[in-house]
């Protein structure tokens, strides 16, 4: 179809105008041509078999971490339940349908198609959706489990974000037994959303593939950055102005002709440059308090991956760790869309809220009231050598918090 033909489609003005598509007013964010973190050199592909978690599993970080690594997530019963269902969703990839040989009779206008797939993402339950061209540097070199080289032919990435459950994260300290399950609850939703979207696009005749937890084909931070969904932060996460650091991301890679989003600038580099809450609150000491360095082509703050990864598996007070995301001033106690319904695009108001949140956290000694009254979960852990029996963790008994 031509652009003129597109204009003849009735009742679909939303595919042509500039109105807000999702629950958050991301259309009001300042858009820029270059990322706010400088790219100094070549950005290289990464091998997932050499990432921090893989180094735990392979013994690079020592025998104790290697012994504990297989129990991550699944030693806690909520995490085990979420993991089990996520594995079932992951198995869909093995039965992936081929793209239809017939292109569906829909417009060929990249802008219209982009607003269409974003609307689909929101229909499926994503909190934020962005689009970027698919750079080779964002592809992993090999499959984590099979070792096979990853195909890099897709031209675009549709990036979906899902926020973590704030009711639960507010009641957690960020490295207790529930926090990793908060991540996996988001991973599970993203897996369903991206597999649904990829299947749909293939039925329309466009080659598409999901990149999600345990089936990641891509390094997500670069895609979140390029899709205009965040800026690089001190805590090593590409942070979103609405969800803060309390979200997870996945993507759909496709050859459907789309219109990429621009980078965003909400002043995070200046903010993180003068804020080191995540660094001072990190239990492992993995987050730097100092200035940026050059890492894989980017001018950024570089976390100590080994310290972070080893603490994740050796944490005796809970399951994995997300303390940095919990205490980041941009991770609001209430980040529901209703909070932003009257936001006019002002960066100053976002910074004012984040600074107010930082002062509040410091005044409370970084302990929320909800942490003392709203824990709905039980502290349980697999008994050593028995995957069917759960017991109260010794640390919980010792602290008298069970």
C-alpha positions in Angstrom: 0.0 0.0 0.0 1.1 3.6 -0.7 1.0 6.4 1.8 -2.1 7.7 0.0 -3.8 4.3 0.5 -2.8 4.4 4.2 -4.7 7.7 4.6 -7.9 6.0 3.4 -8.0 3.6 6.4 -10.9 4.6 8.5 -11.0 5.1 12.3 -7.2 4.7 12.7 -6.0 8.2 13.3 -4.0 6.9 16.2 -1.6 5.3 13.7 -0.9 8.6 12.1 -1.0 11.3 14.8 1.4 12.0 17.7 -0.8 11.0 20.6 0.3 9.0 23.6 0.1 5.3 22.9 1.0 3.7 26.2 0.3 4.3 29.9 3.3 6.7 30.3 3.8 10.0 28.5 7.1 9.0 26.9 6.2 11.1 23.8 6.9 14.2 25.9 10.5 13.2 26.6 13.3 15.3 25.1 14.7 13.4 22.0 18.3 13.7 20.9 20.4 12.4 18.0 23.2 11.0 20.2 23.2 9.2 23.5 24.0 11.3 26.6 26.9 8.9 27.4 29.6 9.5 24.9 30.7 6.7 22.6 34.5 7.0 22.5 35.4 3.9 20.6 34.1 0.7 18.9 31.4 -1.2 20.8 32.2 -4.8 20.7 29.9 -7.8 20.8 29.8 -9.8 24.0 29.9 -13.6 24.6 27.2 -14.6 27.2 29.4 -17.6 28.1 31.9 -15.1 29.6 29.4 -12.9 31.5 29.4 -12.7 35.2 26.7 -15.3 35.8 28.4 -17.7 33.4 31.7 -17.1 35.3 30.0 -18.2 38.5 28.6 -21.3 36.8 31.9 -22.2 35.2 34.0 -21.7 38.3 35.9 -18.6 37.1 34.9 -16.8 40.2 35.9 -19.7 42.5 34.5 -23.1 43.7 32.2 -21.8 46.3 30.4 -19.5 43.9 30.3 -22.3 41.3 28.7 -24.6 43.8 26.0 -22.1 44.8 25.3 -20.7 41.3 22.8 -23.4 40.1 20.6 -22.6 43.1 20.1 -19.0 42.1 16.4 -18.1 41.9 15.1 -21.7 42.3 16.2 -22.2 45.9 13.3 -19.9 46.9 9.9 -21.5 46.2 8.3 -18.4 44.6 11.3 -18.1 42.3 11.2 -21.8 41.6 7.5 -21.6 40.5 8.2 -18.6 38.3 11.3 -20.2 36.8 9.4 -23.4 36.0 6.7 -21.6 34.0 9.3 -19.4 32.3 11.1 -22.5 31.1 7.8 -23.7 29.6 7.4 -20.4 27.7 11.0 -20.7 26.5 10.3 -24.1 25.0 8.1 -22.3 22.4 11.2 -21.3 20.5 11.9 -24.9 19.6 8.5 -24.9 17.7 8.8 -21.5 16.1 6.7 -21.1 13.0 8.3 -19.9 9.8 7.2 -16.5 8.5 4.3 -16.6 6.2 5.3 -16.5 2.5 2.5 -14.0 1.9 2.7 -10.5 3.2 -0.5 -9.4 4.9 -2.5 -6.6 3.2 -1.5 -3.8 5.6 0.2 -0.4 5.1 3.9 -0.4 4.3 4.4 3.0 6.0 7.2 2.5 8.7 5.6 5.1 10.9 2.2 3.5 10.8 3.6 0.0 11.4 5.7 1.3 14.3 2.7 2.8 16.0 0.9 -0.4 15.3 3.5 -2.7 16.9 3.9 -0.4 19.9 0.1 -0.4 20.4 0.3 -4.2 20.2 3.0 -4.2 22.9 0.8 -2.1 25.2 -2.1 -4.4 24.4 0.0 -7.4 25.5 0.8 -5.7 28.8 4.2 -3.9 28.4 4.7 -0.7 30.4 6.9 1.0 27.8 7.8 0.2 24.1 10.5 1.6 21.9 12.1 0.8 18.6 15.7 1.0 17.3 17.8 -0.2 14.5 19.5 -3.5 15.4 23.3 -2.8 15.7 25.6 -5.8 15.4 27.2 -4.8 18.7 24.0 -5.6 20.6 23.9 -9.2 19.4 25.5 -11.8 21.6 28.2 -13.7 19.7 26.9 -17.1 20.6 24.0 -18.9 22.2 24.5 -19.3 26.0 23.5 -22.9 26.1 24.3 -24.4 22.6 27.3 -22.3 21.8 26.0 -21.8 18.2 26.7 -18.4 16.5 23.8 -16.0 16.6 22.3 -14.9 13.4 22.6 -11.1 13.0 20.4 -10.4 10.0 17.5 -8.6 11.7 17.2 -4.9 11.0 15.1 -3.7 13.9 14.4 -4.3 17.5 11.1 -3.7 19.3 12.0 -3.2 22.9 9.5 -3.9 25.7 9.9 -2.9 29.4 7.9 -4.3 32.3 8.1 -2.7 35.7 8.5 -4.8 38.9 5.6 -5.0 41.4 6.1 -1.8 43.5 3.9 -3.1 46.4 6.5 -5.9 46.9 9.7 -3.9 46.1 8.6 -1.3 48.6 8.4 -3.9 51.3 11.7 -5.6 50.4 15.2 -4.3 51.3 16.4 -5.3 47.8 18.5 -8.3 48.7 16.1 -10.5 50.7 14.3 -13.6 49.6 11.6 -12.1 47.4 13.6 -9.6 45.3 14.8 -11.9 42.6 11.3 -13.3 42.3 10.2 -9.7 41.5 12.6 -9.8 38.6 11.4 -13.1 37.4 7.8 -12.1 37.6 8.7 -9.3 35.1 10.8 -11.7 33.0 7.9 -14.1 32.7 5.5 -11.5 31.5 8.0 -10.2 29.0 8.6 -13.7 27.7 4.8 -14.1 27.0 4.6 -10.6 25.4 7.6 -11.0 23.1 6.8 -14.6 22.0 3.2 -13.4 21.2 4.4 -10.4 19.2 7.1 -12.4 17.3 4.5 -15.1 16.4 2.1 -12.4 15.2 4.6 -10.6 13.0 5.6 -13.9 11.4 2.0 -14.6 10.5 2.0 -11.3 8.7 5.0 -12.4 6.6 7.8 -10.7 8.5 10.7 -12.7 9.9 10.8 -12.1 13.7 12.3 -13.6 16.8 11.9 -13.0 20.5 14.9 -12.2 22.7 14.0 -12.8 26.3 15.2 -14.3 29.6 17.2 -17.6 29.1 16.7 -17.0 25.4 18.4 -13.7 25.1 19.9 -13.2 21.6 20.9 -9.6 22.6 22.5 -7.5 25.2 19.5 -5.5 26.4 21.0 -2.4 27.9 22.3 -1.2 24.5 18.8 -1.8 23.0 17.0 0.0 25.8 19.4 3.0 25.3 19.0 3.0 21.5 15.2 2.6 21.7 14.9 5.8 23.6 13.8 4.1 26.9 16.5 5.3 29.2 20.0 6.7 29.9 23.0 4.9 31.3 23.2 5.3 35.1 25.8 4.9 37.8 24.4 1.6 38.9 25.1 -0.1 35.6 21.5 -0.1 34.5 20.0 1.9 31.6 17.5 3.8 33.8 14.0 4.9 32.8 12.6 8.3 34.0 9.2 6.7 34.9 10.1 3.2 36.1 13.5 4.1 37.5 15.7 1.0 37.8 12.8 -1.3 38.8 12.1 -2.9 35.5 13.2 -5.7 33.1 13.5 -5.7 29.4 13.1 -8.0 26.4 12.9 -7.5 22.6 11.4 -8.7 19.3 13.9 -8.7 16.4 12.3 -8.3 13.0 12.7 -7.3 9.4 9.3 -5.4 9.4 10.0 -1.9 8.1 9.9 0.4 11.2 10.7 3.9 12.3 13.4 4.0 15.0 13.0 6.2 18.1 15.6 8.7 19.0 17.7 8.7 22.2 16.3 10.5 25.3 17.9 13.1 27.5 16.4 13.7 31.0 19.6 14.9 32.6 20.6 11.7 34.2 24.3 12.0 33.6 24.5 15.2 35.7 22.2 13.6 38.4 24.2 10.4 38.7 27.5 12.4 38.7 26.5 14.0 42.0 24.6 11.1 43.5 26.3 8.0 44.9 23.4 6.4 46.9 23.6 3.2 44.9 27.3 3.0 45.5 27.2 3.6 49.2 24.3 1.2 49.6 25.6 -1.7 47.5 26.2 -4.7 49.8 29.0 -6.0 47.6 30.8 -2.7 47.0 30.6 -3.3 43.3 29.3 0.1 42.3 31.9 2.9 41.9 31.6 6.3 43.7 34.0 8.0 41.4 34.0 9.3 37.9 33.2 7.6 34.6 35.7 5.4 32.7 35.8 4.1 29.1 34.3 0.6 28.9 33.6 -1.2 25.6 33.5 2.1 23.7 31.2 4.0 26.2 32.1 6.7 28.7 30.3 5.2 31.7 30.4 4.1 35.3 31.8 0.6 35.4 30.6 -1.8 38.1 32.8 -4.6 39.4 31.0 -7.5 37.8 32.8 -10.1 39.9 31.9 -8.5 43.2 28.3 -8.2 42.1 28.0 -11.7 40.7 29.6 -13.4 43.6 27.4 -11.6 46.1 24.4 -12.6 44.1 25.1 -16.3 44.6 26.7 -16.1 48.1 24.1 -13.9 49.6 23.1 -15.5 52.9 20.3 -13.1 53.7 18.2 -13.6 50.6 18.1 -14.6 47.0 20.3 -12.7 44.6 20.5 -8.8 45.0 18.9 -5.7 43.6 19.6 -3.3 46.4 20.8 -0.6 43.9 17.5 -0.6 42.1 15.6 -0.5 45.3 17.4 2.6 46.7 17.8 4.5 43.5 16.0 7.9 43.9 14.4 7.4 40.5 12.8 4.1 41.6 9.7 5.8 43.0 7.5 4.3 45.7 4.6 4.9 43.4 5.5 4.9 39.7 2.0 4.2 38.4 0.9 6.0 35.2 -1.5 8.1 37.2 1.4 9.9 38.9 2.5 11.2 35.5 -0.9 12.0 34.0 -0.4 15.8 34.3 3.4 15.8 33.5 4.2 18.4 30.9 7.6 17.1 29.9 9.6 19.2 32.4 13.0 17.6 33.2 13.2 20.0 36.2 10.1 18.4 37.8 11.6 14.9 37.3 14.8 16.0 39.0 12.9 17.7 41.8 11.0 14.5 42.5 14.2 12.4 42.4 16.0 14.7 44.8 13.1 14.7 47.2 13.1 10.9 47.1 16.9 10.9 47.8 16.4 13.2 50.9 13.6 11.0 52.1 15.6 7.8 51.8 18.6 9.3 53.7 16.3 10.7 56.4 14.9 7.2 57.0 18.3 5.5 57.0 17.3 3.8 53.7 14.6 1.7 55.4 11.0 2.0 54.2 8.0 1.8 56.6 6.7 -1.0 54.4 9.8 -3.1 55.1 8.6 -3.3 58.8 4.9 -4.0 58.1 4.1 -5.2 54.6 6.1 -8.4 53.9 3.5 -10.7 52.6 6.0 -13.5 51.7 7.6 -16.2 53.9 11.4 -16.6 54.2 12.0 -20.1 53.0 15.0 -21.9 51.4 15.7 -25.4 50.1 17.2 -27.6 52.8 20.7 -28.6 51.7 20.6 -31.7 49.5 16.8 -31.9 49.4 14.9 -30.1 46.6 11.5 -31.1 48.0 11.9 -29.7 51.6 12.0 -26.0 52.5 13.1 -24.6 55.8 13.4 -21.2 57.5 16.8 -19.7 56.6 19.2 -19.5 59.5 19.8 -15.8 59.0 16.0 -15.1 59.3 15.8 -17.1 62.5 18.9 -15.3 63.9 17.4 -11.9 63.2 14.0 -12.9 64.5 12.3 -11.6 61.3 10.5 -14.7 60.2 
